[in-house]
Amino acid sequence: MNNILYLLLRRLRTPLIILIVVYSISVLGFVLIPGEDDQGNVYHMDFFHAFYFVSFMGSTIGFGEIPYAFTPAQRMWAMLSIYATVIAWLYGIGTSLALLQEPMFGRMLRRRSFKASVKRLNEPFYLVCGYGVTGSVIVRQLVRRDVRVVVLDHKSDRIDGLEMDELSLPVPALCADAALPDVLDDAGLQHPNCIGVMALTDMDQTNLSIAIASKLLCPDRMVISRTESDTTTANLNSFGTDLVVDPFKTYAQYLSLAAHAPYMHLVYDWIHNPFHRPLSSVYQTTKGRWIICGHGRFGRALYKAFDESDVDLTVVDLDGSKNKDLPHQVTGVGTEAVTLSEAGVMDAVGIVAGTPNDADNLSIIMTAREMNPKILTVVRQNIHANKLVYHNSRADFIMEPGRIIANRILAHVKSPLVPVFIEEMLKKHNDVWAHTLINRMSSVVGENELDSWAFTINEEETPALMEAFEQGEELKLSLFFKNPHNRNRNLHAFPLMLRREGNIDMLPGELDQLQPGDEILICGLNKANRRMQWTANNYNVLQYILTGNDASNSLLSRLLQKT
Amino acid sequence: MNKDKVIFAFFIVLALTLNFGFFLGDIDNPEHHNVFEFFAAITVSLICTVLKFGDRTHLGALMLATSLVADLQLVIAACIWGYAVQVSGVGMDASNMSSVVSLSGGALLANIISVILLVVESAMLRR
């Protein structure tokens, strides 16, 4: 606020002084120049009338010559004054209009209104820095869940794009460099309602400074950052960033899962991806030899992930000299049939087109499919604008870094239990177990989005349950899955995991006893989540579900029942 | 020598001296108080105010405040003068004159503070 006012005053200094000077000279002139009254006597205008005359003359209203008709000398002075005052006004108005049109002034105004709207937020919100592919997916999903978001990006066209996106909640957005702490501060970094900061810009250095600023100012707040290099990852982890997402590593893990455990891969996909793959898309013939084209960041991460899962690999790369230690490798881009047949495309089960060039990648999978129609194709999409061609490329997997990061982060935001579940599944269970689980998921949600959410049994999240515990009632896990409208019907959801004092119980039975402090991860339709909130928060609904008794359970009636 | 500073100090001191010149004399005697001097005092005081615009320092804010006080006092005095001569029908009598002069005395105080602040500011400059 102050900045704008000072700027305005400073710029208007000269026009205002000119206006004062012109007015006072004009007034003085009229007072000094002798006039003539209606009897022909010499008459001197006083200051009051002179100021009156100059005021309406300067504003070009012009009531005429008062109080008596002017002498030629007065008219001459009036003529001069008219031009002088009109020019002074034009100059003043012109300067202020020019100031209003200046981009800097507009920026200051926008910054000010942004700061004010962030300050007014009285609900928990996330601060998202970077509104690229990842940022826009995350913001859209969060807004769909009625979570407030504040957006920063240094490109103005992205901020314009945000305004065009027609989100259902107002999203305060500012075009500014998120690496600057004062910008972050204006965006609510120290706001008590800010529950998380997401550093999603495409520059590692910027993400790093956002994460550091956030951790320094508010050590307990969740910070999520994307990264593209191992050094940044290590750096981010060193000061306790809550989640660091490397798109290449994440996708490499995802893909290697598809190669060695197709059903686990589907479970992972269903939990993470709002538009999950159909059940029928399971690839039975994923075991065998894979070809990786391009040994860059993605290729290396993939090689590492595949290597751990004992898959036979051939690497095709333009520069064969830099990775001498690889057992099978072919030099070339992979777009020509010669290179591909040398790499053994005829008997490979899958090919990964992972070069940083989109046209090359598409060419690789098209050539490969021509030579071996049954081959699995994985293609990396580098530029979001190529969506249309990629969508029609009929590739089995499209790896788009932005979406991967977004899905990974959204899963973390839904509940920190999701990554724990995935890790536990990968460690302790096999593909047959995953097959049963995916069938169960499919029967619950069908083609709809599989949502997941979590409850912690405590005063804050499940007040009704805590009250029932205080009454000495025993509660079973099954109460969550009964429909509050009709307790004989079940909700479309089931428990994935129960964590009690660090012990993890995967797919707990519905008859398990609950205890305060339990953390339950649940998956199912989003509708079921809303119904479940009823049970968890309303004691009457809980009583109905437990006993079928729909009576009022106010404190008074409970006391009356006891006596 | 800084030209801006010269202009700035010139107007502030001029506002004080004009104000002082007008204030001198018997408080209720219209003969002792020149209307042109009063007009000049108002004009210079307004210019001073505009010159002080846009200074973000603490001292700058104080100076702007004193200037606004002087303006307020002088403009009210001018209104009384205009009312006495043009509207009341009594003309410039002793009681009206004394209220005009006492208001300008208030403005004089504000202008003195303004000059003191100017001196303080230049004393703080270590050059």
Contacts between the chains, C-beta under 8 A, distances in Angstrom:
chain1	res1	chain2	res2	distance
A	2	B	56	7.6
A	6	B	54	5.2
A	6	B	56	5.6
A	7	B	54	7.6
A	9	B	53	3.8
A	9	B	54	4.3
A	10	B	53	6.4
A	10	B	54	3.1
A	11	B	54	7.9
A	12	B	53	7.2
A	13	B	50	5.7
A	13	B	51	6.9
A	13	B	53	5.3
A	13	B	54	6.3
A	16	B	50	4.4
A	16	B	53	7.6
A	17	B	47	5.7
A	17	B	50	5.1
A	17	B	51	7.2
A	20	B	43	6.4
A	20	B	46	5.0
A	20	B	47	5.5
A	20	B	50	6.8
A	21	B	43	7.7
A	21	B	47	7.2
A	24	B	39	7.2
A	24	B	43	4.1
A	27	B	39	7.3
A	28	B	36	7.8
A	28	B	39	6.9
A	31	B	36	7.8
A	31	B	39	7.8
A	46	B	35	8.0
A	46	B	85	6.7
A	46	B	86	7.8
A	47	B	35	6.3
A	47	B	39	6.0
A	47	B	78	7.9
A	47	B	82	7.6
A	48	B	82	4.5
A	48	B	85	6.7
A	48	B	86	5.2
